[in-house]
Structure formats: structure tokens, C-alpha cells
Amino acid sequence: MAIGERIRFFRNLRGMTQKYLGTVVGFPEKTADIRMAQYESGSRTPKADLTNSLAEVLGISPLALSVPDIDSYLGLMHTLFTLEDRYGLTVEKNESGVSMRIDPRKGKDAAELCKMVSAWAEQSEKYHSGEISREDYDRWRYNYPKYDEASGYVKVPSQELSDAMVEAFKDQLKD
């Protein structure tokens, strides 16, 4: 799915109009819907700073907008082949259909991907068992790894919190 389709998907998920989203990210009200339509149709591609602004307004990670080309079955297949080559993804036929799995013994990249997909499986199980809501599940997925406590990624405080802490301790920092 191209970035424009992802923008449209998340905009609709949040119940926003093109005009509203465009004005919130800083386009003039008169042309906000036209500009957003251009990005969603793929006639324009947002630069990194706009992608970051869109993601912030939509409440997602910028990475959720920038996905590989999976617009066609062939594009999707080649994405899966790349995952096999790079991360050790394997495909198997069994009595219940086709399954994909990651063998963590295939190397460091495979082990890391296995850890991440395992965290995803845990959240999926929580959602399907009713332990968390769809909203919580989507928040976890679309902001990954922000809410993943198992990933080991460092959570960075917001700029506001960081500024407040510097201000509170500035006397001690001078020593």
C-alpha cells in the first residue's frame, strides 16, 4: 500500500476530512483539501517533515505511513521474498493451510524479527481473547514500538517533559 493510501486509511479511521487534516498540518484552509487529495492520490509524495506531521496528527508512528509496495499481489510476494532473504521468514503448507514462521536460529536479524512478531502475537491474542479493545490493539500496532514493553527499545520522553526536567534541574546542572 502506497503512502497516499495509508494516509487515506488512517484519516478515515480517525473520521477526519481531507480539509481538516490539511489545515491541522499547516496548509491554508482554502487549499488544504486539494493538497491532501494530491497526497492521497499519489500525485504528490510528502517529504519527511510532512510525513512526521501527518503521523503526529493521526496518532501513529511515521513508520506506519511508510510501508513497502504491497499494492499488488506481485509486489506483496516480492516483499515476502525479501523478508525470507533478510530475516529468515519461511513458508510451509500444512493441513490447516499455509503458515509463515521465523526461525530465530537463522541469525541475529531473524532472532530480532522473531521477538517483534512474538510481541505482536501476544497483543493479537489479548485482543482476540477480549483482554484489550480493538482501539488498544490498533494503538499498539500503529505506534509500534512505542507501547511495546517487550521490545527493549528505549522510550524517549516528550520534548515538553525533557524541557521541564532541564528547567527543574538547571541549577544542579551548572555545578
C-alpha positions as CSV (number, residue, x, y, z in Angstrom):
1,M,0.0,0.0,0.0
2,A,1.5,3.3,-1.1
3,I,1.9,6.2,1.4
4,G,-1.1,8.0,-0.1
5,E,-3.4,5.1,0.6
6,R,-2.0,4.8,4.1
7,I,-2.8,8.5,4.7
8,R,-6.3,7.9,3.5
9,F,-6.7,4.8,5.6
10,F,-5.7,6.5,8.8
11,R,-7.6,9.7,8.0
12,N,-10.8,7.7,7.5
13,L,-10.0,5.6,10.6
14,R,-9.9,8.8,12.6
15,G,-13.0,10.2,11.0
16,M,-11.2,13.3,9.6
17,T,-11.9,15.1,6.3
18,Q,-9.1,16.0,3.9
19,K,-9.7,19.7,4.6
20,Y,-9.4,19.2,8.4
21,L,-6.3,17.1,8.2
22,G,-4.7,19.5,5.8
23,T,-5.4,22.5,7.9
24,V,-4.1,20.8,11.1
25,V,-0.8,20.1,9.4
26,G,-0.5,23.7,8.3
27,F,-1.9,24.1,4.8
28,P,-4.1,27.1,4.1
29,E,-7.8,26.3,4.6
30,K,-8.6,27.3,1.0
31,T,-6.3,24.6,-0.5
32,A,-6.0,22.1,2.4
33,D,-8.4,19.5,0.9
34,I,-6.8,19.8,-2.6
35,R,-3.3,19.3,-1.2
36,M,-4.4,16.2,0.9
37,A,-6.2,14.8,-2.2
38,Q,-2.9,15.1,-4.1
39,Y,-1.0,13.2,-1.4
40,E,-3.7,10.5,-1.1
41,S,-3.9,10.0,-4.9
42,G,-0.2,9.7,-5.2
43,S,0.3,12.7,-7.5
44,R,2.4,14.2,-4.7
45,T,4.6,12.5,-2.2
46,P,5.1,14.1,1.3
47,K,8.6,14.9,2.4
48,A,9.8,13.6,5.8
49,D,8.7,16.6,7.8
50,L,5.2,16.5,6.4
51,T,5.1,12.7,6.9
52,N,6.1,13.3,10.6
53,S,3.4,16.0,11.0
54,L,0.7,13.7,9.4
55,A,1.7,10.8,11.7
56,E,1.6,13.0,14.8
57,V,-1.9,14.4,13.9
58,L,-3.1,10.9,13.1
59,G,-1.7,9.5,16.3
60,I,0.6,6.9,14.7
61,S,4.2,6.3,14.1
62,P,5.6,7.8,10.8
63,L,6.7,4.2,10.0
64,A,3.0,3.2,9.8
65,L,2.7,5.5,6.8
66,S,5.9,4.4,5.0
67,V,5.3,0.8,4.1
68,P,6.8,-1.3,1.3
69,D,5.0,-1.5,-2.0
70,I,2.3,-4.1,-1.4
71,D,-0.2,-2.5,-3.8
72,S,-0.3,-5.7,-5.9
73,Y,-0.1,-9.4,-5.2
74,L,3.2,-9.4,-7.1
75,G,4.6,-6.5,-5.0
76,L,3.5,-8.3,-1.9
77,M,5.1,-11.6,-3.0
78,H,8.4,-9.8,-3.6
79,T,8.2,-8.1,-0.2
80,L,7.7,-11.6,1.3
81,F,10.7,-13.0,-0.6
82,T,12.8,-10.1,0.7
83,L,11.7,-11.0,4.2
84,E,12.8,-14.6,3.6
85,D,16.2,-13.5,2.3
86,R,16.8,-10.8,5.0
87,Y,15.0,-12.2,8.1
88,G,14.7,-15.9,7.6
89,L,10.9,-15.9,7.1
90,T,9.8,-19.4,5.9
91,V,6.6,-20.6,4.4
92,E,5.1,-24.0,5.0
93,K,2.0,-25.9,3.8
94,N,0.1,-27.9,6.4
95,E,-3.3,-29.4,6.9
96,S,-4.8,-26.1,8.0
97,G,-3.4,-24.1,5.1
98,V,-0.2,-22.1,4.7
99,S,1.8,-20.7,7.6
100,M,4.7,-18.4,7.8
101,R,7.2,-18.6,10.6
102,I,10.5,-17.1,11.7
103,D,13.3,-19.3,12.9
104,P,15.3,-17.2,15.4
105,R,18.3,-19.6,14.9
106,K,18.8,-18.2,11.4
107,G,20.8,-15.3,12.7
108,K,20.6,-12.0,14.5
109,D,18.1,-10.4,12.2
110,A,15.8,-13.4,12.3
111,A,16.0,-13.5,16.1
112,E,15.1,-9.8,16.4
113,L,12.2,-10.1,14.0
114,C,11.0,-13.2,15.8
115,K,11.0,-11.3,19.1
116,M,9.0,-8.5,17.5
117,V,6.5,-10.8,15.8
118,S,6.1,-12.7,19.1
119,A,5.2,-9.4,20.8
120,W,2.6,-8.8,18.0
121,A,1.2,-12.3,18.5
122,E,0.8,-11.6,22.2
123,Q,-1.1,-8.4,21.5
124,S,-3.3,-10.2,18.9
125,E,-4.1,-12.9,21.4
126,K,-5.1,-10.3,24.0
127,Y,-7.3,-8.6,21.5
128,H,-9.0,-11.9,20.4
129,S,-9.5,-13.0,23.9
130,G,-11.2,-9.7,24.9
131,E,-8.4,-8.7,27.2
132,I,-7.8,-5.5,25.3
133,S,-10.1,-3.5,22.9
134,R,-9.7,-3.0,19.2
135,E,-8.7,0.5,19.9
136,D,-5.9,-0.6,22.2
137,Y,-4.7,-3.2,19.7
138,D,-4.7,-0.6,16.9
139,R,-2.9,1.9,19.1
140,W,-0.2,-0.7,19.8
141,R,0.2,-1.7,16.1
142,Y,0.1,1.8,14.6
143,N,2.6,3.2,17.1
144,Y,4.9,0.3,17.3
145,P,7.3,0.1,19.2
146,K,6.1,3.0,21.4
147,Y,3.7,0.8,23.5
148,D,5.7,-2.4,23.3
149,E,7.2,-3.2,26.7
150,A,9.0,-6.3,25.5
151,S,10.9,-4.8,22.6
152,G,13.7,-3.3,24.6
153,Y,13.5,-0.1,22.6
154,V,14.3,3.0,24.7
155,K,11.3,5.2,25.3
156,V,12.3,8.8,24.9
157,P,10.4,11.4,27.0
158,S,8.5,14.0,25.1
159,Q,10.2,17.3,24.4
160,E,7.9,19.1,26.9
161,L,8.9,16.7,29.6
162,S,12.6,16.9,28.7
163,D,12.4,20.8,28.8
164,A,10.6,20.7,32.1
165,M,13.2,18.4,33.6
166,V,16.1,20.6,32.3
167,E,14.4,23.7,33.8
168,A,13.8,22.0,37.1
169,F,17.3,20.8,37.5
170,K,19.2,23.6,35.7
171,D,20.8,24.8,39.0
172,Q,22.2,21.4,39.6
173,L,23.4,21.1,36.0
174,K,25.7,24.1,36.3
175,D,27.9,22.6,39.1
